Amino acid sequence: MKRFIKEYLLENWNLKATALLLALILWLFVRGEPGSERVVTIPLEVQVPSQMEIVSERLATIEVTMRGTTLSTQWFNTPLPTCVIDLQRAQEGEHVVILTPDNVRIPKGSRIEILQVNPTRVVLALERTISKEVPIIVPVRGKLPHGLEMYNKSQNPVSLIVTGPRSRIEALAEVTTDAISLSEQNQSARFLVNLKLKNSAIRTSWINPVQVDIEIGPHR
């Protein structure tokens, strides 16, 4: 038995020693030594008042310099720290926010100290969220075949409610759809066309295509 154990331990001892050393290094890296520092990317959360939204470009993440057990195995089921900007009492306009370690929320029991955040300054612009009703315009292009004309064009819906930042909504007079081509159309038909909302900040609850009925007949 002793001979078997001795041969088992000594067989390929150099490979086994290397594997053991690598395992130890990996364990130290994953666990994180107390007092060690490292830079970690964490999410950036901005809290704004209801019926208010951010209209400027904003970061989704920031970098923080941490000290402590930053990659402990206890983190496997624990959320990462999050940098939080609280603008819930802010008014419309541009806001310059200074970021400090106090903005970072740390999971309980993680034994982490935040030393520095990067960037230390962000600029955010807020606007009120408003809604209004605007007409839907369905463009028609091309000419009907010779001897035909369009008698009538109707659509459903004819307007819709749009919602978004105040400046975007106030500047919006109408919403258009994909164009309908009549170049080869020789009879009355129903078309389904999609809305064209060019600005992603403008939303609408209407998600279906617009139904357009075009009545075509002999030239009168």
C-alpha positions in Angstrom: 0.0 0.0 0.0 2.8 2.4 0.9 4.6 1.5 -2.3 1.5 2.2 -4.3 1.0 5.6 -2.5 4.7 6.5 -3.0 4.6 5.6 -6.7 1.3 7.5 -7.1 2.8 10.7 -5.5 6.1 10.5 -7.3 4.8 9.7 -10.8 4.9 12.8 -13.0 5.7 14.8 -9.8 6.8 17.8 -11.9 3.5 18.1 -13.6 1.6 17.6 -10.4 3.7 20.3 -8.7 3.0 22.7 -11.5 -0.7 22.0 -11.4 -0.7 22.6 -7.6 1.1 25.9 -8.0 -1.3 27.1 -10.7 -4.3 26.1 -8.5 -2.8 28.1 -5.7 -2.3 31.2 -7.9 -5.8 30.9 -9.2 -7.2 30.6 -5.7 -5.3 33.7 -4.6 -6.5 35.7 -7.6 -10.2 34.6 -7.2 -10.3 35.2 -3.5 -8.5 38.5 -3.6 -5.9 39.3 -0.9 -7.0 41.9 1.8 -5.5 45.2 1.0 -5.1 44.5 -2.7 -6.4 47.1 -5.2 -7.9 46.7 -8.6 -10.0 48.6 -11.1 -13.5 47.2 -11.8 -16.2 48.4 -14.2 -19.6 48.7 -12.6 -23.1 49.8 -13.7 -24.1 53.5 -13.5 -27.7 54.0 -12.4 -29.4 57.4 -12.7 -32.6 58.0 -10.7 -34.8 60.8 -12.1 -38.3 62.1 -11.1 -41.4 60.5 -12.6 -42.5 62.2 -15.8 -38.9 63.3 -16.4 -36.2 61.8 -18.6 -32.5 62.2 -19.6 -32.0 63.8 -23.0 -28.2 64.0 -23.0 -25.8 61.2 -23.7 -25.0 59.2 -20.6 -22.6 56.6 -19.5 -23.9 53.1 -18.8 -20.8 52.2 -16.7 -18.0 53.7 -14.7 -14.7 52.5 -13.4 -13.9 52.2 -9.7 -10.7 51.5 -7.8 -11.5 49.0 -5.0 -9.5 47.6 -2.1 -10.4 44.4 -0.3 -11.9 41.1 -1.3 -13.2 42.2 -4.6 -13.6 38.8 -6.2 -14.5 36.6 -3.4 -16.5 33.4 -4.1 -19.3 34.9 -2.0 -19.9 37.2 -5.0 -21.2 34.5 -7.2 -24.7 35.0 -5.9 -24.3 38.7 -4.9 -24.9 41.8 -7.1 -21.9 43.9 -8.1 -21.5 47.4 -6.6 -23.5 50.0 -8.4 -22.8 53.7 -8.8 -26.0 55.7 -8.2 -26.8 59.3 -9.1 -29.9 60.6 -7.3 -31.7 63.3 -9.3 -35.2 62.6 -8.0 -35.6 66.2 -6.8 -34.0 67.8 -9.9 -35.7 70.2 -12.2 -35.5 70.5 -16.0 -32.2 71.6 -17.3 -28.5 70.6 -17.2 -27.0 69.2 -14.1 -23.3 68.8 -13.3 -22.8 65.8 -11.0 -19.6 65.2 -9.0 -19.0 61.5 -8.5 -17.3 60.3 -5.3 -16.9 56.9 -3.6 -20.1 57.8 -1.6 -22.1 57.3 -4.8 -21.2 53.6 -4.9 -23.5 51.1 -3.3 -21.6 48.1 -2.0 -23.2 44.7 -1.2 -23.4 44.0 2.5 -20.6 41.8 3.8 -18.4 42.2 0.8 -15.6 43.9 2.8 -14.8 46.4 -0.1 -13.5 49.9 0.2 -14.0 52.2 -2.8 -10.9 54.4 -3.3 -11.7 56.3 -6.5 -14.2 56.6 -9.3 -13.7 57.5 -12.9 -14.9 59.8 -14.3 -15.4 62.1 -11.3 -17.8 64.4 -13.2 -20.8 63.8 -15.4 -23.2 66.2 -17.1 -26.9 65.2 -17.5 -29.8 67.1 -19.0 -33.3 66.5 -17.9 -36.6 67.3 -19.6 -40.3 66.8 -18.7 -42.1 63.9 -20.4 -45.1 65.1 -22.3 -47.6 63.7 -24.8 -49.7 65.1 -27.7 -51.7 64.0 -30.6 -50.3 64.4 -34.1 -51.6 63.4 -37.6 -50.3 60.4 -39.5 -49.2 61.3 -43.1 -49.0 58.5 -45.6 -46.9 59.5 -48.6 -47.9 58.2 -52.1 -45.4 58.1 -54.9 -45.4 57.2 -58.6 -48.1 57.6 -61.2 -51.0 55.3 -61.9 -51.1 53.4 -65.3 -52.5 55.4 -68.2 -56.3 55.9 -68.0 -56.6 55.4 -64.2 -56.9 57.8 -61.4 -57.2 57.7 -57.6 -60.8 58.4 -56.4 -60.2 58.3 -52.7 -57.6 57.5 -50.0 -58.5 56.7 -46.4 -56.5 55.4 -43.5 -56.9 54.0 -40.0 -55.8 55.6 -37.7 -55.5 59.1 -38.9 -53.6 60.3 -35.9 -51.9 59.0 -32.8 -50.5 60.0 -29.4 -46.8 60.4 -29.1 -44.8 60.6 -25.9 -41.3 61.8 -25.1 -39.0 64.6 -23.9 -40.7 68.0 -24.1 -38.4 69.5 -26.8 -38.8 66.5 -29.1 -42.5 66.4 -28.8 -43.1 70.1 -29.2 -41.0 70.1 -32.4 -43.0 67.2 -33.9 -45.8 68.3 -36.2 -46.6 64.9 -37.8 -45.6 61.3 -38.1 -45.1 59.7 -41.5 -45.2 56.1 -42.7 -43.5 54.1 -45.4 -44.5 55.4 -48.9 -47.0 53.6 -51.1 -46.1 53.1 -54.7 -48.8 53.4 -57.3 -46.6 52.9 -60.4 -48.1 49.5 -61.2 -51.3 49.6 -59.3 -54.3 49.1 -61.7 -57.1 48.5 -59.1 -58.4 49.5 -55.7 -56.3 48.0 -52.9 -55.6 48.0 -49.2 -52.1 48.6 -47.9 -50.5 48.1 -44.5 -47.6 50.6 -43.9 -45.3 51.0 -40.9 -44.8 54.2 -39.0 -41.4 56.0 -39.3 -40.4 57.3 -35.9 -36.9 58.6 -36.6 -36.1 59.6 -33.0 -35.9 56.7 -30.6 -36.8 59.1 -27.7 -40.3 59.5 -29.2 -42.7 56.6 -28.3 -46.2 55.7 -29.2 -48.6 53.0 -27.9 -49.7 52.2 -31.5 -47.6 49.3 -32.7 -49.7 48.0 -35.6 -49.2 49.0 -39.2 -51.4 51.8 -40.5 -54.2 50.5 -42.8 -54.6 52.5 -46.0 -57.5 52.0 -48.5 -56.9 53.5 -52.0 -59.8 53.5 -54.4 -58.7 53.4 -58.1 -60.8 53.6 -61.2 -61.0 54.8 -64.8 -60.1 58.4 -65.5 -63.2 60.6 -65.3 
